[in-house]
Amino acid sequence: MAAISEEYISSLLQKVTSAHSVQTWRYTLEKFETVGQNYFGIILPVVLYGERDGKNVQIEIVLKLAPTDERYRISGAVTLMFSREIYVYDTLLNTYQKVQDNFPANLQYVIPRCYYLQKEYCKEAIVMQNMYAEGFRPYSHEMFLDVDHIIIALKSLAKLHGLSFLLEYKHPELYNDISKVCVPLTEESGKRYMEIMKDRLNKAIKKFEGTEYVPLLQRLNHNCSTFFKLGATSVQRTCICHGDIWKENILYRYEDNKPATACLIDYQNTRISCSAYDTLYLILSSTNTDVRRKHYYQLLDIYYDTFQEMLKEGGLESEQVYSRQMLDHDLKVIAPACVITANCALWLSSGLQEEGHVRSKITWSTPEEKDKAVNKYRQIVRSIIDDCCNYGYISLNCDDH
């Protein structure tokens, strides 16, 4: 992706400083100590120095910049994703902050401050608080989250879902307006997304050739758009979901070397769906088999307990709004879509996507390295399918899923 010019950065920062009454300013470009995977746009950490009301100020921010080259806009997907994320920061997260203003600290959903938004085509930009400066870091030294990290992530996700239900009940007209922007994922609203999911399933079918998993993968491929549609049409309840919540879109802050708080990032796929989709996809894509087999039902309990607390704090009863039985029902409905998305994410993070605009960050230099990566990918996907079969969500042998 083409580099962003210094002139472009300066012109954007001029707008930021003007909006926040910062004078006589200068800036330095920083580097993240550890960088998670970002496939759409460029992320630049910046420190702004200047004066405001006669006092020196220092503001640590992140510029999230859309591709300025129209060649990256052919499918329209990038433009749509940036438009949606800008809307989420401008409208949804601002509203969530007001909803939770009086909530206790342990129930506060972490929302980065947004300093400036630019909506102009091929110049889209989100200028937000640099959460690294607040002590948040990605979990990047291992492929999967351990128990402590997935628990904190699920608690944060439960707060996000809780805010959606509270918004719907307290401000139904606004919720309805947001729902028209953050539309459910369908063949029509996410054509390019579906194409990518099916392409990765085709790649999986080739890697699993000759195994008992091929018929299921073929069914997932053939019914791909239907399985995603079920997440909005055949579930007990829907809400505004993150839509792409996996390990790479979570930052953690630590206390005594243990994760204490999570900050969810990258809202480009925010959409109306079922909270069970976010929950199961996060667990499948971001934990290993050992964690799932030892703690899966405990993780669901932790998620739901926090969700329940969130609703209660906002004056709602979870049993009347979205009971645990409803969640369990919806987990089975959306499991195929979660397996499809997890397969795509793991193909990418395993270093196996070597072509297209969105490529794996990892590259393998020898055939032996790639073979090893393929074997590991196959083992991971097999364990995800096996676990979902054991939960009763899908089956290798029947045609209903």
N, C-alpha and C positions, 0 to 999 in steps of 0.2 A: 504494500500500500504506500502511495506517495507520501513523503514527509510533509508536514505542515510548515509553512514558511514562518520566519520570525515576524515578518510584517503582518501576517494574518493573526498571529497570537497577540501582537501588540494592539491591533485594531479591536480585537475582542476584549482585551483587558481594559482598554480605554472606556468601553461601554460599562464594564463591571465597576470600575472606579468612579465613573460618573454617577451610576445608579446608587452608589453607597457613599458618595461625598468624600472620596479619598483624593487628596491633592498631592502634588509633587511626588508622584509615585514612580517606582521602579520594580522590577521583578527578577527573580532567578528561577530557572528551570531546575527541578529536582529529579531524583530517581527513586523509585520504590525499592526498598530493601528486598522485598520478595513480591513478585508479580504473578497474579492469578491469570487464567486464560481469558483473553478478551478477543472476540472474533469480528466484531462489528464496530469499526471506528478506531480512534486513537485516544489513549488515556495519557494525559500529561499532568504531573503534579507541579504546582507553581507556588512560590511564596511571594506575596505582594507586600511591598514596604511603602509607606506613605504617611501622610498627615491627615487628621480629621479633627476638627474643632481645636486646632492648635496642639494636638497630642500626636505622638508617633504611634502608628498602628502597624501590626504585622498580621496578615491574613493568609493562612495556609489553605489552598484550594486545589481542586482537581478539575481540569478541563476534559470533558468527554466530547470529542469532536467527531462528527459524521464524516465519511469520505467526501472530499471535495471533487473527486474525479467521477464524472458521470458514468464511466464504464462500470462502476460498482453499483449503479442504480438500475441496471437493465431490467431486472425482475420486478422492481418496485418494492421488494421486501425491506431493504435497508431504510428507504424513505419512510415506509409505514412504521417500522420499529422505532425510529428516532422520534417520529411524530407522536407515537403512543407514549414513549417514555417521557417526553417533554410534558405531555398532558398529565401524566401520573404525578410528576413533581410539582407541576403548576397547580393542579386541582385536587387530586386524590390525597396525596401525602400531606398537603397543607390542611385539608379537612380532618384527616386522621389526627394530626397534631392537636387540633382544637378539641376533638372528641376526647382525647386522653389527657388533656391539660391537668386535670385534678386527680388522675390515677396515681396510686403509690408507685414508688420507684421500681419495685420488682415486676410491675405489670406494664411499664412503659415500653412501647415498641420503639426501637432506635431508628430515628429518621434523620439522615444527614441534612444539614441546612443547605438550601438552594439559594445561591447568590444572584444568578442571572440565567435567563433562558433565551436562546436565539432560534427562531423558527424558520428563517429564510432557507429556501431550497439550496442544497449543496453547501450550506454554511450553518447547518443545525449545530447547536452547542448547548451543553448543560454545564454550568459552572457551579460546583457543589463543594461542600466542606470536605476537606481531606481527612478521612477517618483514620488514616495512618498517624496523623498528628495527635489524635485522641487515643492512641494506643492500640488500634485495631489492626489485625494482621490476617492474611489468608492462611489456611492450613494447607501448606504446599509440600511438606517434606515426605508425605506418604500419599498413596493413591486413594485411600479410603479413610473416612473419619472413624475414630475410636468411639467408645461408648460415651465418654464425657462430652465430646464435641457434638455428637449427633443429638444428645439430650438437649444441649443448649440451643442447637439449631431448631429443633422441633418446638421448643418453648417459644422461640421468636416467631416461628411460622404460625403457631396457635394464636399469638397476639395479633398478627396481621389478619388472620381469618376472623378473629373476634371483632376487630375494628370494622370489617366489612359488614358483618351482621348488625352491629350497632348503628352503622351509617344507614343501612337499609331501613331499620325501624325508627330511627330518630329523624332522618332526612330523606324520606322516600323519593321526593322529586329529584333531588340531587343524585341519589343512587341511580335512578332511572336514566338521568342524563349521562352519567359515567358509564352505565351499561351499554349505551349506544356507541360509545367510543371503544371501550374494552370488550369487544364482541366475542362470542364463543368461537373457538377454532373449528372451522368447517372447510370443506373442499373449496368453497367460494371465497371465504375470508382469508384462507391460508394456503393457497394453491402451491406456492413455492415450498412452504413448510412440509406439506404432504409429499411433494416430490422428493424432498430430502429424506423423509422418513422411509419412503418406499425404496429409494435407492440403497439406503443402509441395510434394509431388510433383505434386499436382493444380494447384497454383499455377504450378509450373514448366512443366507441359504447356501451360497457357494462354499463358505468356510465350514459349514456343518454337513456338507454333502455326505450321504451314506449313513447318517445317524437318525435316531428316532425323533430328533427335534425338527427335522425338515417339514413335516406336514403342518405342525403348529406355526412355524415361521411363514409358511406359504399362506395359511389362513389369515395370519396377522397382516400380511402384505395385501392379500386380496380384499380384505375388509377394513383396511387401514382407516379411511375417512369415517366409516361407520363407527368404529370403536372410539374415535375422538368425539364424534357427535353425541355419543351416549353420555359423555361427561357433562352435557348441558341439558339433555332431553329425558334421560331415563334414571336420573338420580333423585334422591329424596329432597335435596336442597342444593342450590348453587350460591356462590358468593364471588367476590372479586379475588381471583387467585393470582399468585406471583407468575405462574406459568412456566418458569424455567429455574426452579429452585433445586440446585444441586451443589455439591461441594465447592465448585469454582465461583459461585455467586454468594459466598458467605465470608464475612470477616469476623474475627474473634478478638475480644479484649480479655486479658488474663489477670487473675489474682492468685498469688502464691503458685504460679506456674500451672494453674488450671483454668480452662475457659470459664468465664463468668458471664459474659454477655455476647450476643451475636448481632451483627448488622447485616441485613440482607441488601444486596445490590443488584443492579441490572434489571430494570422493570420493563424491558422492551417487549416482553411477551405477556404482560399483564392482561388478563382476560376473565370473562365470566366462565366459570367452570365449577367443579365440585371441589371442596376443600380436601376430600379424600385423594384427589389426583395429586395435588402438591405434596401431601403427606407421604403417600406410597412412593411416588417418584423420587422424592428426597431419600427415603430409606433404601430403595433398590439401587439407585445410582451411586450412592455415597457411603455405603457400608459394605463390608465383606460378609461372606457367608457365615463365618463364625459369630460375628456380632448379631446378625439377623436370627440365627438359630438359637442363640442363647437369650436374646433380649427383645425379640420382635413385639410380642404382646405387651411387654413392659413399656416399650417405646410408645405404643399406641395409647396406653394409659396415661403416660406423662404428657403427651400431646393433648389429650382430651381434658385432663385435669386443668391444664393451663388455659385452654379454650373456655372451659366452664367458669374459671375464676374471672376471666376477662369479661364474659357476658354478665356475670353477677355484679361485677364492679360497675357495669354500665346500666344495671337495672333490668336485665333480662334473665330468664330461666332457661338454661340450656336444654332441659328435658322437653320444653315446649317449642323451642326454636330449632334445635338440631341435636337430637339425642344420640347417645353412644350406639344405639341399635341402628339408627339411620346411617351413622358413619360406617358401621360394619357392613351394612347393605351396599353402600356406595363404593366401598373398597373393592368389592367383587365386580361391580359394574365397570369400574375404570381401570382395573388391573391390566387388561390387554393394552390399552393406550400407554400405560406406564411402562410396560415391558418394551413396547415399540420405541418410546422416547429414550429409555435407559440404554437400549441397544445403540441408538444413534450417538448418544453422549459418550459411551464407552468406546465405540469405534474411533471417535475423534480423539479422546484422551489417551488411547492406546497407541497413537502415532500411526494410524492406518489410513487416514484420509489424506491422500497425496495430491489430489487435483481439485480444481474448483476455487472459487473465491475464499471459501472457508476451509482452511487446511489445518491439519494437526500441527501443533507447535513443536512436538517432538518429531525428529527425523531420524531414520535408521540408516546407517552407512553401509551395512553389509547384509546380504541375504540371511545370514544366520541370526542377526539381531531382529530382523523383521519376522522370521519364522517363530522366534521365541515370543515376540509380541503378539503374533496371531494366536499361538497356543494359549497364551495368558488370557487374551480377549475371549477366546472360545470357552475357556474354563469359567471365566466370570459370568458370561451370559448364560451358560448352562446352569450355573448355580442359582442365578436369578429365576430362571424358568422353573427349576426344581423346587425352589422355595415357594413360588406362587402356586405351584401344583399342590404342595403340602398344605398351604393355607386354604385350599379349596377354591381359589380364584380362577384358575385356568386348568386345562387338561391336555395332555398330549394325544389323547385318543378320541375325544368326542368333538363334534362339530359346532357345539353351541358357543364355544369360545375359541 
